């Protein structure tokens, strides 16, 4: 005969279930988890998966990316205005810019592709001069580190025959462990709360539908991560070892006789410390746009209440500022 549970235990169980349900409802209504949720838009990069764990799937149409962005991708898997767009060989009247970065460069938090700084850059350059038709290729992807960016130049960006290659970074990108992997379904997985599950487990799909887990991950992981972050190193006035990948980017560009620059992007919560001075010391071409942060109040800077990625307004300012740098230092010089 099955014994009944004690009333106090039964009451505690019911109360726990009701609390969890109410918490889930509250998180959904608040919109906290929305910028984490996306469609399965990623896939492994088969050619060099150890160096580039994932890229975006090609030919996506109106897919939902992280940060409430609705995206199309071209035939290369790059965020694009046009679905499945293909590119021929480099024409004489073209000026091609290949840009790599993390979620900021990709444009998380920016719903429309035309508002991302990559697209603003292309539009501004084409509006301010007519001698060359400028095309910007956005190789940015969520959580790419400087190591993955340097590998992207070697394995992907050269394919589009660029005239100028750019590595756009924020201080967090110096953390090499920040780049997750991709599971069998096409989602990114950092295994912070689901490391005990195989990558092809269908349970992962079910867990993604529980919005409370996104909150728990954001609370628990910072408390358990005791490693020294790149932000700590930079704030102490030191240069992280991963800085070497900026020099690798420079060396690869010069090896292929390409113009290049490292772009220091504005960030809401962290600063570059002595990175600009080190770049000058090493003779690495760069443009410092991190100072644009001071032009915006925090509520103007961030994409939404719970998303600290730059807003569309900040993206426009970045794109216009970067266009001025390229006009003066690269594009107009080539035309002359």
Secondary structure as GFF3:
##gff-version 3
##sequence-region A 1 336
A	DSSP	alpha_helix	7	30	.	.	.	ID=ss1
A	DSSP	three_ten_helix	34	36	.	.	.	ID=ss2
A	DSSP	beta_strand	42	43	.	.	.	ID=ss3
A	DSSP	three_ten_helix	46	48	.	.	.	ID=ss4
A	DSSP	beta_strand	55	56	.	.	.	ID=ss5
A	DSSP	beta_strand	63	65	.	.	.	ID=ss6
A	DSSP	three_ten_helix	66	68	.	.	.	ID=ss7
A	DSSP	beta_strand	69	73	.	.	.	ID=ss8
A	DSSP	beta_strand	79	80	.	.	.	ID=ss9
A	DSSP	beta_strand	94	100	.	.	.	ID=ss10
A	DSSP	alpha_helix	103	106	.	.	.	ID=ss11
A	DSSP	three_ten_helix	113	115	.	.	.	ID=ss12
A	DSSP	alpha_helix	117	128	.	.	.	ID=ss13
A	DSSP	beta_strand	133	138	.	.	.	ID=ss14
A	DSSP	alpha_helix	146	155	.	.	.	ID=ss15
A	DSSP	three_ten_helix	157	160	.	.	.	ID=ss16
A	DSSP	beta_strand	164	169	.	.	.	ID=ss17
A	DSSP	three_ten_helix	171	174	.	.	.	ID=ss18
A	DSSP	three_ten_helix	176	178	.	.	.	ID=ss19
A	DSSP	beta_strand	181	182	.	.	.	ID=ss20
A	DSSP	beta_strand	188	189	.	.	.	ID=ss21
A	DSSP	alpha_helix	202	207	.	.	.	ID=ss22
A	DSSP	alpha_helix	212	224	.	.	.	ID=ss23
A	DSSP	alpha_helix	230	235	.	.	.	ID=ss24
A	DSSP	three_ten_helix	241	243	.	.	.	ID=ss25
A	DSSP	alpha_helix	244	255	.	.	.	ID=ss26
A	DSSP	beta_strand	259	264	.	.	.	ID=ss27
A	DSSP	alpha_helix	275	281	.	.	.	ID=ss28
A	DSSP	beta_strand	286	288	.	.	.	ID=ss29
A	DSSP	three_ten_helix	290	295	.	.	.	ID=ss30
A	DSSP	alpha_helix	298	301	.	.	.	ID=ss31
A	DSSP	beta_strand	302	304	.	.	.	ID=ss32
A	DSSP	beta_strand	307	310	.	.	.	ID=ss33
A	DSSP	alpha_helix	312	326	.	.	.	ID=ss34
A	DSSP	pi_helix	327	331	.	.	.	ID=ss35
A	DSSP	alpha_helix	332	335	.	.	.	ID=ss36
###
